[in-house]
Amino acid sequence: MDESGRPQPGSGTTDDHQAARPHPTPPPPTNGDLRANAVPRPPQGERPAEEEPEDTSPTDPEPDDQASDDQASDDQASDGQVSDDQASCDREPGDRASCDREPGDQASDDRGPGDRADDTAGAEGTERTEHAERTEEPAQATPTPARTPATSGRRPAKAPDARGGILMGRPFGVPVYVAPSWFLVAALITWVFGGQLDRVLPELGPARYLVSLFFAVAFYASVLVHELAHTVAALRFKLPVRRIQLQFFGGVSEIEKESETPGREFVLAFVGPLLSLVLAGVFYLGMLAVEPGTVPGVLLAGLMISNLIVAAFNLLPGLPLDGGRMLRAIVWKITGKPMSGTVAAAWVGRALALAVLIGLPLLTQTGALGRGATDTGGMDTVTDALLAAILAAIIWTGAGNSLRVARLREHLPELRARTLTRRAVPVESATPLSEALRRANEAGARALVVVDADGEPRSLVREAAIVGVPEHRRPWVSVSGLAQDLTDGMRVSAELAGEELLDTLRATPATEYLVVEESGAIYGVLSAADVERAFVKAMARPA
């Protein structure tokens, strides 16, 4: 920060951590150091201009008032002034490495980044690192500020994920959502299957579309059973499942952690296609029990074939399909490296995407998929090519996402609370902001912790609130008016790292956290923005 509390460019985090964005190189970080923020207190007894009583005496000349204000400014600027050398260090980002350390400092730059970026997220940490935006408005300081509410520095409670779709239920405690795109594919299946019924059962008339709609719902019920097989296996291995979502091209079980062993990974992937094969067998037995050429017979035959296709397609050995996860488990078992398995299965998945893009239209045109080559018209060719392009794009994108998630998980252990924490100084609640910043400047600290008379931490001074206080008002603004009360979830251990650290922060969203030793002693303050930048850098690093 400069002397007005605004961030300056030139200071970056010392951790080489991650990014999953179109441009992996993170934006230039900003300097969040508090060392240049100390503002000297005015001469004893002097009051701020806005608090001086108005003097209506006609004999009080206006120029003298201006002169006294100028003199007060000169006195304030000269009292406790930071040395020219220190000021040059704070203003010259390139020179900070040589002049920002003091003999008593413990390499504070290594303890945590001193920069400050916009509080915006970037995952889900999970395989879907969907980081909600953190926005916080700076507090407006007044000569006698009222204490801000305890939740002023917190993000609002996370609302239910509207992007998940319509909640249909919670089997095994896992929410099942139907995405809006499902209605599109249901209408498409109803139209296509209705056309087939018109040739097989022409006596149905318009009622064939009701039968087709029933088939579309029954087919996606089979897909739900497929996904529930993955979910039950994951819960059996004590892996958390965020949700199941039925969407345009099937379903997705969002399992938030990786399997601990290749054997469990193989089982977790295989149970889905296995259940689809079992369902195909059940529908085949049901088809034998009914008369051919009837509505039940046609429905059971369609469901049998559909589940066979689902099982066969998912067994293809490329990520993100189940067969790709099985291949990953096999390579992991052979090499002992999960990353090697992910790379192999992801590249096979990309090759598979190209094969689908080129091969599917050729197979349909040659009649290899059960339709005569002479039956294909111009519209059918376009439809087949479009379908192949969509499938290929889904497979290619899923393979790339699997690589990025694997890279992230490989670097997650490097995210350590101890290395990301900023040094902090304890201050009492009535301490003026300028005095607190002066103490932070002397101690080489970058954060402020408000403590009670016994030295117990009670709240954290929010960095965004400091930035919002004009420089000339800081001597009369107490730190208590800019602080956020501590809750149990805002106290984190200095030993946390990796996914455990991210899970802890996600459980209690906030902008700053108090980091404590196992003994309960204050270690420092962890900024959510620092964690996000380290997270982005970890994604950007090569595997």
C-alpha positions as CSV (number, residue, x, y, z in Angstrom):
1,M,0.0,0.0,0.0
2,D,1.0,3.6,-0.4
3,E,0.6,6.2,2.2
4,S,-3.0,6.6,1.4
5,G,-3.8,3.0,1.9
6,R,-4.2,2.1,-1.8
7,P,-2.3,-0.9,-3.1
8,Q,0.8,-0.4,-5.3
9,P,2.1,-2.8,-7.9
10,G,5.4,-4.5,-7.6
11,S,5.1,-7.0,-4.8
12,G,4.1,-10.6,-5.6
13,T,3.4,-13.6,-3.5
14,T,6.4,-15.8,-2.9
15,D,4.5,-19.1,-3.5
16,D,4.6,-20.6,-6.9
17,H,1.0,-21.7,-7.1
18,Q,-1.7,-22.2,-9.5
19,A,-4.3,-21.3,-12.2
20,A,-7.1,-22.7,-14.2
21,R,-8.0,-19.8,-16.4
22,P,-7.8,-19.2,-20.1
23,H,-4.7,-17.1,-19.4
24,P,-2.7,-19.1,-16.8
25,T,-0.4,-16.3,-16.0
26,P,-1.9,-14.4,-13.0
27,P,-2.3,-10.7,-13.2
28,P,0.4,-8.5,-11.7
29,P,-0.1,-8.7,-7.9
30,T,-0.4,-5.5,-5.8
31,N,1.4,-4.5,-2.7
32,G,-0.6,-5.0,0.4
33,D,2.2,-4.1,2.8
34,L,1.2,-2.0,5.7
35,R,4.7,-0.5,6.3
36,A,4.0,2.7,4.5
37,N,0.6,3.2,6.1
38,A,1.7,4.8,9.3
39,V,0.4,8.3,9.6
40,P,1.8,10.5,12.4
41,R,-0.5,11.8,15.1
42,P,-1.1,15.5,15.1
43,P,0.4,17.8,17.8
44,Q,-1.1,17.3,21.2
45,G,-4.4,19.1,21.7
46,E,-5.0,19.8,18.0
47,R,-8.4,19.0,16.7
48,P,-9.4,18.0,13.2
49,A,-10.7,20.8,11.0
50,E,-14.2,19.4,10.8
51,E,-14.6,19.4,14.6
52,E,-13.4,23.0,15.2
53,P,-16.2,25.2,16.5
54,E,-17.3,27.8,14.0
55,D,-16.1,31.3,14.9
56,T,-18.3,34.0,13.6
57,S,-16.2,36.9,15.0
58,P,-15.7,39.5,12.3
59,T,-12.3,40.4,13.6
60,D,-10.9,36.9,12.9
61,P,-9.2,37.2,9.5
62,E,-9.6,34.4,7.1
63,P,-6.0,34.4,5.9
64,D,-4.8,33.6,9.5
65,D,-7.1,30.6,9.6
66,Q,-5.5,29.3,6.4
67,A,-2.1,30.0,7.8
68,S,-2.8,28.0,10.9
69,D,-4.2,25.1,8.8
70,D,-1.0,25.1,6.7
71,Q,1.1,25.2,9.9
72,A,-0.9,22.2,11.3
73,S,-0.2,20.3,8.1
74,D,3.5,21.1,8.3
75,D,3.6,20.0,11.9
76,Q,1.7,16.8,11.1
77,A,4.0,16.0,8.2
78,S,7.1,16.5,10.3
79,D,6.0,14.6,13.4
80,G,7.0,10.9,13.1
81,Q,7.8,11.2,9.4
82,V,9.1,8.1,7.7
83,S,12.7,8.5,6.5
84,D,13.4,9.2,2.8
85,D,15.1,5.9,2.4
86,Q,12.1,4.0,3.7
87,A,9.8,6.0,1.5
88,S,11.9,5.2,-1.5
89,C,11.8,1.6,-0.7
90,D,8.0,1.6,-0.5
91,R,7.7,3.5,-3.7
92,E,10.3,1.5,-5.7
93,P,9.0,-2.0,-6.2
94,G,12.3,-3.1,-7.7
95,D,14.3,-2.0,-4.7
96,R,12.2,-3.7,-2.0
97,A,14.3,-6.9,-2.0
98,S,17.3,-4.9,-0.8
99,C,15.8,-2.4,1.6
100,D,12.5,-3.8,2.9
101,R,14.0,-6.1,5.6
102,E,15.1,-5.1,9.0
103,P,17.5,-7.1,11.2
104,G,14.8,-8.2,13.5
105,D,12.5,-9.4,10.7
106,Q,12.0,-13.2,10.2
107,A,11.8,-13.1,6.4
108,S,8.3,-11.8,6.4
109,D,8.1,-11.9,2.7
110,D,8.5,-15.7,2.9
111,R,5.7,-15.9,5.4
112,G,3.0,-14.6,3.1
113,P,2.4,-12.3,0.1
114,G,2.1,-8.6,0.8
115,D,-0.1,-7.9,-2.1
116,R,-3.8,-7.2,-2.3
117,A,-5.9,-8.1,-5.3
118,D,-9.7,-7.8,-5.8
119,D,-11.5,-10.2,-3.6
120,T,-12.8,-12.4,-6.4
121,A,-12.7,-16.1,-6.5
122,G,-11.6,-18.3,-8.7
123,A,-13.1,-24.0,-7.7
124,E,-14.3,-25.4,-6.5
125,G,-11.2,-26.9,-5.2
126,T,-12.9,-30.0,-5.7
127,E,-12.9,-31.2,-9.3
128,R,-15.0,-28.2,-9.9
129,T,-13.2,-25.3,-8.2
130,E,-16.1,-22.9,-8.4
131,H,-14.9,-20.0,-6.3
132,A,-17.7,-17.5,-5.6
133,E,-17.0,-13.9,-5.9
134,R,-15.8,-12.1,-2.8
135,T,-16.7,-8.5,-2.8
136,E,-16.3,-6.1,0.0
137,E,-16.9,-2.4,0.1
138,P,-14.5,-0.3,2.1
139,A,-15.8,1.2,5.3
140,Q,-16.2,4.9,5.4
141,A,-14.5,6.3,8.3
142,T,-15.9,9.2,10.4
143,P,-14.3,11.1,13.3
144,T,-16.3,8.9,15.7
145,P,-17.1,5.7,13.8
146,A,-19.8,3.3,15.0
147,R,-18.7,-0.3,15.3
148,T,-19.5,-2.2,12.1
149,P,-21.6,-5.4,12.4
150,A,-19.8,-8.6,13.0
151,T,-20.7,-9.8,9.5
152,S,-19.5,-6.8,7.7
153,G,-16.3,-8.4,6.4
154,R,-17.9,-11.7,5.6
155,R,-19.4,-12.9,2.4
156,P,-23.1,-13.5,2.5
157,A,-24.2,-17.0,3.2
158,K,-24.1,-19.1,0.0
159,A,-27.5,-19.5,-1.5
160,P,-28.6,-22.8,-3.0
161,D,-26.8,-23.5,-6.3
162,A,-29.4,-22.4,-8.8
163,R,-27.2,-23.6,-11.6
164,G,-27.7,-27.2,-10.5
165,G,-31.2,-27.2,-11.9
166,I,-34.4,-28.6,-10.3
167,L,-33.9,-30.6,-7.1
168,M,-35.6,-33.9,-7.5
169,G,-34.6,-35.6,-4.3
170,R,-31.8,-36.7,-2.0
171,P,-31.2,-40.5,-2.3
172,F,-28.5,-41.5,0.2
173,G,-28.3,-37.9,1.3
174,V,-27.0,-36.7,-2.1
175,P,-29.0,-34.1,-3.9
176,V,-30.2,-35.0,-7.4
177,Y,-30.7,-32.1,-9.9
178,V,-32.2,-32.0,-13.3
179,A,-30.5,-29.4,-15.5
180,P,-32.6,-27.3,-17.8
181,S,-30.8,-28.9,-20.8
182,W,-32.5,-32.2,-19.9
183,F,-35.8,-30.8,-21.1
184,L,-34.3,-30.1,-24.4
185,V,-32.9,-33.6,-24.8
186,A,-36.2,-35.1,-23.5
187,A,-38.1,-33.2,-26.2
188,L,-35.6,-34.4,-28.8
189,I,-35.9,-38.1,-27.7
190,T,-39.7,-37.8,-27.7
191,W,-39.7,-36.5,-31.3
192,V,-37.1,-39.0,-32.6
193,F,-38.6,-42.1,-30.8
194,G,-42.1,-40.9,-31.8
195,G,-41.1,-41.1,-35.5
196,Q,-39.8,-44.6,-35.0
197,L,-43.0,-45.7,-33.2
198,D,-45.0,-44.3,-36.2
199,R,-43.3,-47.0,-38.4
200,V,-43.5,-49.8,-35.8
201,L,-46.9,-49.1,-34.3
202,P,-48.8,-46.8,-36.7
203,E,-52.1,-47.5,-34.9
204,L,-51.0,-45.4,-31.9
205,G,-51.5,-42.1,-33.8
206,P,-50.7,-39.0,-31.8
207,A,-50.5,-41.1,-28.6
208,R,-47.1,-42.3,-29.8
209,Y,-45.6,-39.1,-28.4
210,L,-46.9,-39.8,-24.9
211,V,-45.2,-43.2,-25.2
212,S,-42.1,-41.6,-26.4
213,L,-42.1,-39.1,-23.5
214,F,-42.4,-42.1,-21.1
215,F,-39.4,-43.7,-22.8
216,A,-37.4,-40.5,-22.4
217,V,-38.1,-40.4,-18.7
218,A,-37.5,-44.1,-18.2
219,F,-34.2,-43.8,-20.1
220,Y,-32.9,-41.0,-17.8
221,A,-34.1,-43.0,-14.8
222,S,-31.7,-45.7,-16.0
223,V,-29.0,-43.0,-16.3
224,L,-29.8,-42.0,-12.7
225,V,-29.3,-45.6,-11.5
226,H,-25.9,-45.6,-13.3
227,E,-24.9,-42.5,-11.4
228,L,-26.2,-43.8,-8.1
229,A,-23.9,-46.8,-8.5
230,H,-20.9,-44.4,-8.6
231,T,-22.4,-42.5,-5.6
232,V,-22.9,-45.5,-3.4
233,A,-19.4,-46.8,-4.2
234,A,-17.9,-43.3,-3.4
235,L,-19.8,-43.2,-0.1
236,R,-18.7,-46.7,0.7
237,F,-15.1,-45.5,0.3
238,K,-15.8,-42.4,2.4
239,L,-15.5,-40.0,-0.5
240,P,-17.9,-37.0,-0.3
241,V,-20.3,-36.6,-3.2
242,R,-21.5,-33.0,-3.8
243,R,-24.5,-33.8,-6.1
244,I,-25.8,-35.8,-9.0
245,Q,-26.9,-33.8,-12.1
246,L,-28.8,-35.1,-15.0
247,Q,-28.1,-33.0,-18.1
248,F,-28.1,-33.0,-21.9
249,F,-25.7,-35.9,-22.5
250,G,-26.4,-38.1,-19.5
251,G,-25.5,-37.6,-15.9
252,V,-22.6,-36.5,-13.7
253,S,-21.7,-37.6,-10.1
254,E,-19.6,-34.8,-8.6
255,I,-17.2,-36.7,-6.3
256,E,-15.2,-34.1,-4.4
257,K,-12.1,-36.2,-3.6
258,E,-9.8,-38.7,-5.4
259,S,-9.7,-42.3,-4.5
260,E,-6.8,-43.2,-2.2
261,T,-5.8,-46.3,-4.2
262,P,-5.9,-47.4,-7.8
263,G,-8.0,-50.4,-6.8
264,R,-10.7,-48.2,-5.4
265,E,-10.5,-45.9,-8.4
266,F,-11.1,-48.9,-10.7
267,V,-14.1,-50.1,-8.7
268,L,-15.6,-46.6,-8.5
269,A,-15.4,-46.3,-12.3
270,F,-16.6,-49.8,-13.2
271,V,-19.8,-50.0,-11.1
272,G,-21.6,-47.5,-13.3
273,P,-21.3,-49.4,-16.6
274,L,-21.8,-52.6,-14.7
275,L,-25.2,-51.4,-13.5
276,S,-26.1,-50.3,-17.0
277,L,-25.4,-53.8,-18.2
278,V,-27.5,-55.3,-15.4
279,L,-30.4,-53.0,-16.4
280,A,-30.0,-54.1,-20.0
281,G,-30.3,-57.7,-18.9
282,V,-33.4,-56.9,-16.8
283,F,-35.1,-55.2,-19.7
284,Y,-34.2,-58.1,-21.9
285,L,-35.9,-60.6,-19.5
286,G,-38.9,-58.3,-19.3
287,M,-39.0,-58.2,-23.1
288,L,-39.2,-62.0,-23.2
289,A,-42.2,-62.0,-20.9
290,V,-44.4,-59.7,-23.1
291,E,-45.8,-60.1,-26.6
292,P,-43.6,-58.6,-29.4
293,G,-44.9,-55.8,-31.4
294,T,-46.8,-54.2,-28.4
295,V,-46.1,-51.0,-26.6
296,P,-44.5,-52.7,-23.6
297,G,-42.4,-54.8,-25.9
298,V,-41.2,-51.8,-27.9
299,L,-40.4,-49.8,-24.8
300,L,-38.5,-52.7,-23.1
301,A,-36.5,-53.3,-26.3
302,G,-35.6,-49.6,-26.6
303,L,-34.5,-49.4,-22.9
304,M,-32.4,-52.6,-23.3
305,I,-30.6,-51.2,-26.4
306,S,-30.2,-47.7,-24.8
307,N,-28.6,-49.2,-21.6
308,L,-26.3,-51.3,-23.7
309,I,-25.2,-48.2,-25.6
310,V,-24.6,-46.3,-22.3
311,A,-22.5,-49.1,-20.9
312,A,-20.5,-49.6,-24.1
313,F,-19.9,-45.8,-24.6
314,N,-18.8,-45.4,-21.0
315,L,-16.3,-48.3,-21.2
316,L,-14.4,-46.5,-23.9
317,P,-10.8,-46.1,-22.5
318,G,-10.5,-42.3,-22.4
319,L,-11.2,-39.6,-19.9
320,P,-13.7,-38.3,-18.8
321,L,-15.5,-41.6,-19.4
322,D,-15.7,-44.4,-16.9
323,G,-13.4,-46.4,-19.1
324,G,-10.8,-43.6,-19.0
325,R,-10.9,-43.7,-15.2
326,M,-10.4,-47.5,-15.3
327,L,-7.4,-47.0,-17.7
328,R,-6.1,-44.3,-15.3
329,A,-6.3,-46.8,-12.4
330,I,-4.4,-49.4,-14.3
331,V,-1.6,-47.1,-15.3
332,W,-1.5,-45.7,-11.8
333,K,-1.1,-49.3,-10.4
334,I,1.7,-50.1,-12.9
335,T,3.7,-46.8,-12.5
336,G,2.8,-46.0,-8.9
337,K,2.0,-42.4,-10.0
338,P,-1.6,-41.2,-10.3
339,M,-0.5,-38.3,-12.5
340,S,1.0,-40.7,-15.1
341,G,-2.4,-42.5,-15.2
342,T,-4.2,-39.2,-15.7
343,V,-2.0,-38.1,-18.5
344,A,-2.3,-41.4,-20.3
345,A,-6.1,-41.6,-20.0
346,A,-6.5,-37.9,-20.9
347,W,-4.6,-38.2,-24.2
348,V,-6.4,-41.4,-25.1
349,G,-9.6,-39.4,-24.4
350,R,-8.5,-36.7,-26.8
351,A,-7.7,-39.3,-29.5
352,L,-11.1,-40.8,-28.9
353,A,-12.7,-37.3,-29.4
354,L,-11.1,-37.0,-32.8
355,A,-12.3,-40.6,-33.7
356,V,-15.9,-39.7,-32.7
357,L,-15.7,-36.5,-34.7
358,I,-14.6,-38.3,-37.9
359,G,-15.8,-41.8,-37.4
360,L,-19.4,-41.4,-36.3
361,P,-20.7,-39.6,-39.5
362,L,-18.8,-42.2,-41.6
363,L,-20.4,-45.1,-39.7
364,T,-23.9,-43.7,-40.1
365,Q,-23.4,-43.0,-43.8
366,T,-22.1,-46.5,-44.5
367,G,-25.0,-48.1,-42.6
368,A,-22.7,-49.7,-40.0
369,L,-25.0,-48.5,-37.2
370,G,-28.1,-50.3,-38.5
371,R,-29.4,-47.8,-41.1
372,G,-29.0,-48.3,-44.8
373,A,-26.5,-46.1,-46.6
374,T,-29.2,-45.2,-49.2
375,D,-31.5,-43.9,-46.5
376,T,-29.3,-41.0,-45.4
377,G,-30.3,-37.6,-46.7
378,G,-28.9,-34.2,-46.5
379,M,-30.6,-33.3,-43.2
380,D,-29.6,-36.7,-41.6
381,T,-26.0,-36.1,-42.6
382,V,-26.0,-32.7,-41.0
383,T,-27.6,-34.1,-37.9
384,D,-25.1,-36.9,-37.6
385,A,-22.2,-34.4,-38.0
386,L,-23.6,-32.1,-35.4
387,L,-24.1,-34.9,-32.9
388,A,-20.6,-36.1,-33.5
389,A,-19.1,-32.6,-33.1
390,I,-21.0,-32.1,-29.8
391,L,-19.9,-35.5,-28.4
392,A,-16.3,-34.9,-29.5
393,A,-16.3,-31.5,-27.9
394,I,-17.6,-32.9,-24.6
395,I,-15.0,-35.7,-24.6
396,W,-12.1,-33.3,-25.5
397,T,-13.1,-30.7,-22.9
398,G,-13.5,-33.4,-20.2
399,A,-10.1,-34.8,-20.9
400,G,-8.5,-31.3,-20.7
401,N,-10.3,-30.6,-17.4
402,S,-9.1,-33.9,-16.0
403,L,-5.5,-32.9,-16.7
404,R,-6.0,-29.5,-15.1
405,V,-7.6,-31.0,-12.0
406,A,-4.9,-33.6,-11.7
407,R,-2.2,-30.8,-11.9
408,L,-4.0,-28.9,-9.2
409,R,-4.2,-31.9,-6.9
410,E,-0.5,-32.5,-7.4
411,H,0.4,-29.0,-6.3
412,L,-2.3,-28.6,-3.6
413,P,0.0,-29.8,-0.8
414,E,2.2,-26.8,-1.5
415,L,-0.6,-24.5,-0.3
416,R,0.3,-24.2,3.4
417,A,-1.3,-21.8,5.9
418,R,2.1,-21.2,7.6
419,T,3.8,-20.0,4.4
420,L,0.8,-17.9,3.2
421,T,0.2,-16.1,6.6
422,R,1.0,-12.5,7.0
423,R,2.7,-11.3,10.2
424,A,0.3,-9.5,12.5
425,V,0.6,-7.1,15.5
426,P,-1.9,-7.1,18.4
427,V,-3.6,-3.8,19.2
428,E,-6.3,-2.8,21.6
429,S,-9.7,-1.8,20.4
430,A,-9.3,1.9,21.2
431,T,-6.0,2.2,19.4
432,P,-6.2,4.9,16.6
433,L,-5.6,3.5,13.1
434,S,-2.6,5.7,12.5
435,E,-0.9,4.4,15.7
436,A,-1.7,0.8,14.8
437,L,-0.2,1.2,11.4
438,R,2.9,2.8,12.9
439,R,3.3,-0.3,15.1
440,A,2.9,-2.6,12.2
441,N,5.5,-0.5,10.3
442,E,8.0,-0.9,13.1
443,A,7.3,-4.6,13.5
444,G,7.4,-5.3,9.7
445,A,3.8,-6.7,10.0
446,R,1.1,-6.7,7.4
447,A,-2.0,-7.3,9.5
448,L,-3.7,-6.1,12.7
449,V,-5.4,-8.2,15.4
450,V,-7.6,-6.6,18.0
451,V,-7.0,-8.1,21.4
452,D,-8.7,-7.5,24.8
453,A,-7.0,-6.5,28.0
454,D,-5.8,-10.1,28.6
455,G,-4.2,-10.3,25.1
456,E,-6.9,-12.6,23.8
457,P,-7.7,-12.0,20.1
458,R,-11.2,-10.7,19.5
459,S,-11.4,-9.4,16.0
460,L,-9.4,-8.7,12.8
461,V,-8.9,-5.3,11.2
462,R,-10.1,-5.7,7.6
463,E,-7.7,-4.6,5.0
464,A,-10.4,-3.3,2.7
465,A,-11.7,-1.1,5.5
466,I,-8.2,0.4,6.0
467,V,-8.0,1.3,2.4
468,G,-11.3,3.1,2.6
469,V,-10.2,5.5,5.4
470,P,-8.7,8.8,4.2
471,E,-5.2,9.4,5.4
472,H,-6.0,12.6,7.3
473,R,-8.8,10.9,9.3
474,R,-6.8,7.9,10.5
475,P,-5.6,9.5,13.8
476,W,-9.2,9.8,14.9
477,V,-10.5,6.4,13.7
478,S,-10.2,3.5,16.2
479,V,-9.3,0.1,14.9
480,S,-12.5,-1.4,16.5
481,G,-14.6,0.4,13.9
482,L,-12.8,-1.4,11.1
483,A,-12.6,-4.9,12.7
484,Q,-14.5,-8.1,12.0
485,D,-15.4,-10.2,15.1
486,L,-13.7,-13.6,15.2
487,T,-15.8,-16.7,15.0
488,D,-14.6,-20.3,15.7
489,G,-14.4,-21.0,12.0
490,M,-12.1,-18.0,11.4
491,R,-9.4,-19.5,13.6
492,V,-7.3,-21.9,11.6
493,S,-4.3,-23.9,12.5
494,A,-0.9,-22.9,11.1
495,E,-0.4,-26.6,10.2
496,L,-3.2,-26.8,7.7
497,A,-2.3,-27.5,4.1
498,G,-3.7,-28.6,0.7
499,E,-7.3,-29.7,0.5
500,E,-7.7,-29.6,4.2
501,L,-6.9,-25.9,4.2
502,L,-9.3,-25.2,1.4
503,D,-12.1,-27.2,3.0
504,T,-11.6,-25.3,6.2
505,L,-11.8,-21.9,4.4
506,R,-14.8,-23.0,2.4
507,A,-16.7,-24.0,5.6
508,T,-16.5,-20.4,6.9
509,P,-16.2,-17.9,4.1
510,A,-14.4,-14.7,5.1
511,T,-11.8,-12.2,3.8
512,E,-9.3,-12.8,6.6
513,Y,-8.6,-15.6,9.1
514,L,-6.6,-15.7,12.3
515,V,-3.8,-18.3,12.1
516,V,-2.8,-19.8,15.5
517,E,-0.2,-22.3,16.7
518,E,-1.2,-25.6,18.3
519,S,-0.6,-23.8,21.7
520,G,-3.2,-21.2,20.8
521,A,-0.6,-18.4,20.3
522,I,-1.2,-15.9,17.5
523,Y,0.8,-16.8,14.4
524,G,-0.6,-14.2,12.0
525,V,-3.5,-13.4,9.6
526,L,-4.3,-15.4,6.4
527,S,-6.0,-13.4,3.6
528,A,-8.4,-15.2,1.4
529,A,-7.0,-13.2,-1.5
530,D,-3.5,-14.5,-0.9
531,V,-4.8,-18.1,-0.9
532,E,-6.7,-17.5,-4.2
533,R,-3.5,-16.1,-5.8
534,A,-1.5,-19.1,-4.7
535,F,-4.3,-21.4,-5.9
536,V,-4.1,-19.8,-9.3
537,K,-0.3,-20.1,-9.5
538,A,-0.5,-23.8,-8.6
539,M,-2.8,-24.4,-11.6
540,A,-0.4,-22.5,-13.9
541,R,2.6,-24.5,-13.0
542,P,3.5,-27.5,-15.3
543,A,2.9,-30.9,-13.9
